[in-house]
Amino acid sequence: MKGLFAFLRARLGWLIALAVVALAVGGYGYYRRYQAEQARQQALASLRTEVIARGDIVSKVSATGSLLPEQQVNLFFLTPGVVAEVMVTSGDAVRPGQVLARLDDADLQLAVRQAEDALAIAELNRKKLLAGPSEADIAVAKANLHSANASAAAISQGIAQQEVDIAQLKYDSALDDYQKTANQYNSLVQFAKDNPRFAPSQAALDSLKSGMETAYYASEIARLQVQQLKNGADRGSLSVAYARIAQAKVVLDQIMAPPTELQIQQADLVVAKAQLALEQARLRASRAELAAPFDGVVAVVNAKAGEPTGAAPAFVLLDLSRFHLDVAVDEVDVAKLAVGQAASVTTDALSSIILSGKVDRIAPTATVVGGVVNYSVRLVLDLSDAPLRSGMSATAEIVVAEVKNVLLVPNWAIRRDRRTGQAYASLKAGEELKEVEIETGLRGEAYTEVTSGVKEGDIAAVSTAREQLNLLGGQ
């Protein structure tokens, strides 16, 4: 026994050393197992998982803009003048044809009446031309010829004082007629110079001038007759008398002859010009009133009674029955759009109200701003009772595609190989993660349609740790 104790004392150091080594090896193994378990627990805790199920996907294109009314027009007076009356104020609802304001139209109405008179004269002259001479015209022409013959005979036989007095009275009357006609013509010409906008038609002036010239020649003939009678039957007097006979014959022949085609065309032209002048005068007079072209609301009133019209619009009129939204869509998203696609619109001011609408038109050409290529797209909103206002900021979401009851895999669980384009889904298989090849369909904001490679009930999973670790602790 003493020998055994001696042996043990001699080997005690080695035994302690072996025990220490055994404890160290056991402790290290335990530590490694502990680390592996901790890693596995951390990996399990960092997993993001979701059960693959069926559902619907709606793909949308978003864009922003401002609400605009169906129509917005600036209304101007089409003729200058002074505003006489304004019938509406800002915010008033108006109907089509409702008069908004009126100009002072006294001068315009005067021009209409003058044009009506000129047309009446032109039509009477044409009617007289086509009707031919009246019995009175023929009788006067024959009487003038007879008078001319009588005068020539009297000159050749000597003139009585009574005939001289009668000729003097005729001359005085003819001269008075000429002076009245000349004064009327000169006054009308001066009025036309002072008021060019309301000047009578040229046809009316020409007609009055022709009458003045006829009166002048008549007065000259009467004056020469008086002079002839006073001078007695000299050769010059007889020449004048014979000339008067010739003139009277020409006048009688003209009266008895039917109108020529040229005379009829000239008369028609004068009537047509007078009609056109009257239409223009009436048009200018009608433009003294400014009316609403459609149902709407008066947004701006610039016209003021007593002030002349200016360059600014008299009124701004809005059609608030419907609204539209013009948005800019980039060249990638615009390829997904088509006329008629449904859209939902929300405004910043009425965020709780969702408005519906559709794509109305897509610009065929792009606009480039800052190197970004965009296309203008108009969305027309459906009728709504919402208290919308022009200019409200709005956001539109246009539905470009939709699928129902399909397998949905969250986008965060899908990876696509950049080189081959193959898509992979990350799934949880037991305590491991694995990637499987999949075929994808429509992609939404959060989910993608998968047509093959996964089944309903599979668990999509990815690790959210910085480094993905095998759940068993391997590399």
PERAQUI-V989246 format. One record per helix or strand of 3 or more residues. SS is the DSSP state (H for helix, E for strand). FROM is the first residue (numbers start at 1). TO is the last residue. If there is no record, write none. Layout:
# PERAQUI-V989246
ss = [SS	SS]
from = [FROM	FROM]
to = [TO	TO]
This chain:
# PERAQUI-V989246
ss = [H	E	E	E	E	H	H	H	H	H	H	H	E	E	E	H	E	E	E	E	E	H	E	E	E	E	E]
from = [2	47	53	82	99	106	135	161	196	202	235	261	289	296	315	331	342	354	367	372	393	411	414	423	432	447	459]
to = [45	51	75	86	103	131	157	194	198	231	256	286	291	301	330	334	347	362	369	381	410	413	416	429	443	452	463]
